[in-house]
């Protein structure tokens, strides 16, 4: 096996292990993936992101990019717009059966477009700074639902080894994102969580990564009134360590498309 191929296999094996082991919260896998993906596949850049739907329509959720500047912002603006979106072959929010979990090259995707649609697609790629690159993408799905989009690109040709390498990551990432989604769904109902906290005898708080107290139960409020500075310092130490610390237990709360919060309970 050539040394460059062996090196790619080793990097991919390490990345698959890391993807499955990434812990704690839904945004973690995608928010750190793009540069690692570019490194493992020996490409010039990548972006990885999820898409979710709210009352305003489709929008780009958490993700990361490498080798491009503002690609996710551009895609988010296009998802939010009400204009015709024939360019969505790049990141379809509802991929068809033949498109789920399968790596597609730019050439394959462009071959499905009419001349008018192809012109719009070319315009999008120019806006993303990808006008003159080889490109591959995959929609990572669980059943009919898309969990994430991965796009990699290179200014030199992408070949079979790149396709196989990207395809080899799909199963591990789908497994990780499915677990992340399950965690997110269990913590989605804030009212339910607050009701549960109200029944806690111990002080408990929901705290953002910026140390804002989003909610406290009765015991938690009383603790803050008695020892606010010391309590906030202990909460800060636990969040910075991302583990149980200073007599507190810490549980990350995943929230689709939003920063992570933490459930802190005093032991």
C-alpha positions as CSV (number, residue, x, y, z in Angstrom):
1,X,0.0,0.0,0.0
2,X,1.5,3.4,-1.0
3,X,2.5,5.5,2.0
4,X,0.0,8.3,1.2
5,X,-2.9,5.8,1.0
6,X,-1.7,4.2,4.3
7,X,-1.5,7.6,6.0
8,X,-5.1,8.4,4.8
9,X,-6.4,5.1,6.2
10,X,-4.8,5.8,9.6
11,X,-6.2,9.3,9.7
12,X,-9.6,8.1,8.8
13,X,-9.5,5.3,11.4
14,X,-8.6,7.8,14.0
15,X,-11.4,10.2,12.9
16,X,-14.0,7.5,13.0
17,X,-13.0,6.6,16.5
18,X,-13.1,10.3,17.5
19,X,-16.5,10.9,15.9
20,X,-18.0,8.0,17.8
21,X,-16.4,9.1,21.1
22,X,-17.2,12.8,20.9
23,X,-19.1,13.4,24.0
24,X,-21.7,15.5,25.6
25,X,-23.8,17.4,23.2
26,X,-25.3,17.6,19.8
27,X,-23.3,20.5,18.3
28,X,-20.0,18.9,19.3
29,X,-19.6,16.5,16.3
30,X,-20.2,19.0,13.5
31,X,-18.8,22.1,15.1
32,X,-15.3,20.6,15.1
33,X,-15.5,18.3,12.1
34,X,-14.6,20.3,9.0
35,X,-10.8,20.9,9.6
36,X,-10.4,17.3,10.8
37,X,-12.2,16.1,7.6
38,X,-10.0,18.2,5.4
39,X,-6.9,16.8,7.1
40,X,-8.0,13.2,7.0
41,X,-9.0,13.3,3.3
42,X,-6.1,15.4,2.1
43,X,-8.3,18.1,0.6
44,X,-8.2,21.9,0.5
45,X,-11.3,22.5,2.5
46,X,-14.6,21.2,3.8
47,X,-17.8,22.3,5.5
48,X,-20.2,20.3,7.6
49,X,-23.5,21.4,9.0
50,X,-27.1,20.5,9.8
51,X,-30.3,22.0,8.6
52,X,-33.4,22.4,10.7
53,X,-36.8,23.9,10.2
54,X,-38.5,26.4,12.5
55,X,-41.5,28.8,12.1
56,X,-39.5,30.9,9.7
57,X,-38.6,28.0,7.4
58,X,-35.3,26.2,6.8
59,X,-32.0,27.4,8.3
60,X,-28.5,26.2,8.8
61,X,-27.8,25.0,12.3
62,X,-24.5,24.2,14.0
63,X,-21.6,23.4,11.8
64,X,-18.0,24.2,10.8
65,X,-16.0,25.2,7.8
66,X,-12.4,25.0,6.7
67,X,-10.8,26.5,3.6
68,X,-13.8,28.8,2.9
69,X,-14.9,32.0,4.5
70,X,-18.6,32.6,5.3
71,X,-19.9,29.5,3.3
72,X,-22.3,28.6,6.1
73,X,-23.6,32.2,6.4
74,X,-24.2,32.2,2.6
75,X,-26.0,28.9,2.7
76,X,-28.1,30.0,5.7
77,X,-29.2,33.1,3.8
78,X,-30.2,31.1,0.8
79,X,-32.2,28.6,2.9
80,X,-34.0,31.4,4.6
81,X,-34.9,33.1,1.3
82,X,-38.1,32.4,-0.5
83,X,-36.4,32.5,-3.9
84,X,-36.3,29.4,-6.2
85,X,-33.6,27.1,-4.8
86,X,-32.5,24.9,-7.6
87,X,-29.0,25.0,-6.2
88,X,-30.1,22.8,-3.3
89,X,-28.5,19.8,-5.0
90,X,-25.5,20.9,-3.0
91,X,-27.2,20.4,0.3
92,X,-30.8,19.1,-0.2
93,X,-32.9,19.4,3.0
94,X,-35.0,16.4,1.9
95,X,-32.7,14.1,-0.2
96,X,-34.3,11.4,-2.2
97,X,-33.7,7.7,-1.6
98,X,-30.9,7.4,-4.1
99,X,-29.1,10.4,-2.5
100,X,-29.1,9.4,1.1
101,X,-25.8,8.5,2.7
102,X,-24.1,8.3,-0.7
103,X,-21.2,10.4,-1.8
104,X,-21.8,12.4,-5.0
105,X,-19.3,14.2,-7.1
106,X,-19.8,17.7,-8.6
107,X,-19.9,16.1,-12.0
108,X,-22.6,13.7,-11.0
109,X,-24.7,16.4,-9.5
110,X,-24.4,18.9,-12.4
111,X,-25.4,16.1,-14.8
112,X,-28.9,16.1,-13.3
113,X,-29.4,19.9,-13.8
114,X,-31.1,21.7,-16.7
115,X,-29.0,24.4,-18.4
116,X,-30.8,27.1,-16.4
117,X,-30.4,25.4,-13.1
118,X,-26.8,24.6,-13.9
119,X,-26.2,28.4,-14.3
120,X,-27.7,29.1,-10.9
121,X,-25.6,26.3,-9.3
122,X,-22.5,27.8,-10.9
123,X,-23.4,31.2,-9.5
124,X,-23.8,29.7,-6.0
125,X,-20.4,28.0,-6.1
126,X,-18.8,31.3,-7.2
127,X,-20.3,33.0,-4.2
128,X,-18.9,30.3,-2.0
129,X,-15.5,30.6,-3.5
130,X,-15.8,27.2,-5.1
131,X,-16.0,28.1,-8.7
132,X,-12.9,26.2,-9.9
133,X,-12.7,23.2,-7.6
134,X,-13.4,19.5,-7.6
135,X,-16.1,18.8,-5.1
136,X,-17.9,15.9,-3.4
137,X,-20.8,15.9,-0.9
138,X,-22.9,13.5,1.1
139,X,-26.2,13.9,2.9
140,X,-25.9,11.9,6.1
141,X,-29.3,10.5,6.9
142,X,-31.2,8.3,9.4
143,X,-34.1,6.9,7.4
144,X,-35.6,9.7,5.4
145,X,-34.3,12.4,7.7
146,X,-31.1,14.3,6.9
147,X,-28.8,14.6,9.9
148,X,-26.0,16.6,8.3
149,X,-24.4,17.6,5.0
150,X,-20.6,17.1,4.4
151,X,-18.9,18.9,1.5
152,X,-15.2,18.5,0.7
153,X,-13.3,20.2,-2.2
154,X,-9.9,20.3,-3.8
155,X,-8.2,22.3,-6.5
156,X,-6.7,19.1,-7.8
157,X,-8.9,16.2,-8.9
158,X,-10.8,14.2,-6.4
159,X,-10.7,10.5,-7.2
160,X,-11.9,7.1,-6.0
161,X,-9.9,7.1,-2.9
162,X,-11.4,10.4,-1.8
163,X,-14.9,9.0,-2.5
164,X,-14.2,5.8,-0.6
165,X,-12.7,7.8,2.3
166,X,-15.6,10.1,2.7
167,X,-18.1,7.2,2.3
168,X,-16.2,5.4,5.1
169,X,-17.1,8.1,7.6
170,X,-20.8,8.2,6.9
171,X,-21.8,5.3,9.2
172,X,-19.8,6.6,12.2
173,X,-21.2,10.1,11.8
174,X,-24.7,8.9,11.4
175,X,-24.4,6.8,14.6
176,X,-23.0,9.8,16.5
177,X,-25.6,12.3,15.2
178,X,-28.4,9.9,15.9
179,X,-27.3,9.7,19.5
180,X,-27.0,13.4,19.7
181,X,-30.5,13.9,18.4
182,X,-31.8,11.5,20.9
183,X,-30.1,13.5,23.7
184,X,-31.5,16.7,22.2
185,X,-35.1,15.3,22.1
186,X,-34.9,14.3,25.8
187,X,-34.0,17.8,26.8
188,X,-36.1,19.8,24.3
189,X,-39.0,20.5,26.6
190,X,-37.8,23.2,28.8
191,X,-41.0,23.3,30.8
192,X,-40.8,19.6,31.6
193,X,-37.2,20.0,32.7
194,X,-38.0,22.9,35.0
195,X,-40.8,20.9,36.5
196,X,-38.4,18.1,37.3
197,X,-35.9,20.6,38.8
198,X,-38.7,22.0,41.0
199,X,-38.9,18.5,42.6
200,X,-35.2,18.4,43.3
201,X,-34.3,18.8,47.0
202,X,-30.8,19.8,46.1
203,X,-29.9,23.2,44.5
204,X,-30.0,22.9,40.7
205,X,-29.4,25.4,37.9
206,X,-29.5,25.5,34.1
207,X,-26.5,27.5,33.0
208,X,-25.3,28.7,29.6
209,X,-21.7,28.4,28.4
210,X,-21.4,32.2,29.2
211,X,-22.3,31.4,32.9
212,X,-25.7,33.0,32.6
213,X,-28.2,31.3,35.0
214,X,-31.1,30.5,32.8
215,X,-33.1,28.8,35.5
216,X,-32.8,27.8,39.1
217,X,-35.0,25.7,41.4
218,X,-36.1,26.9,44.8
219,X,-33.0,25.5,46.5
220,X,-30.8,26.9,43.8
221,X,-32.2,30.4,44.3
222,X,-31.7,30.1,48.0
223,X,-28.1,29.0,47.5
224,X,-27.4,32.0,45.3
225,X,-28.9,34.4,47.8
226,X,-26.7,33.0,50.6
227,X,-23.4,32.5,48.7
228,X,-23.7,34.0,45.3
229,X,-20.0,34.7,44.5
230,X,-18.8,31.3,45.8
231,X,-21.6,29.4,44.1
232,X,-21.0,31.1,40.7
233,X,-17.2,30.4,41.1
234,X,-17.9,26.7,41.6
235,X,-20.3,26.6,38.6
236,X,-17.7,28.3,36.5
237,X,-15.1,25.7,37.5
238,X,-17.4,22.8,36.6
239,X,-18.3,24.3,33.2
240,X,-14.7,25.1,32.3
241,X,-13.6,21.5,33.3
242,X,-16.7,20.1,31.5
243,X,-17.0,17.5,34.2
244,X,-18.2,17.1,37.8
245,X,-16.2,19.4,39.9
246,X,-16.4,21.5,43.1
247,X,-19.1,19.4,44.6
248,X,-21.4,19.8,41.5
249,X,-22.5,17.3,38.9
250,X,-22.6,18.6,35.3
251,X,-24.8,17.3,32.5
252,X,-24.7,19.0,29.0
253,X,-28.1,19.8,27.5
254,X,-28.1,19.6,23.7
255,X,-30.4,22.1,22.0
256,X,-30.7,21.8,18.2
257,X,-29.3,24.9,16.5
258,X,-28.4,26.6,19.8
259,X,-25.4,26.8,22.1
260,X,-25.2,24.1,24.7
261,X,-26.5,24.7,28.2
262,X,-25.6,22.7,31.3
263,X,-27.7,21.2,34.1
264,X,-25.7,21.7,37.3
265,X,-26.8,20.0,40.5
266,X,-25.2,20.3,43.9
267,X,-24.3,17.0,45.4
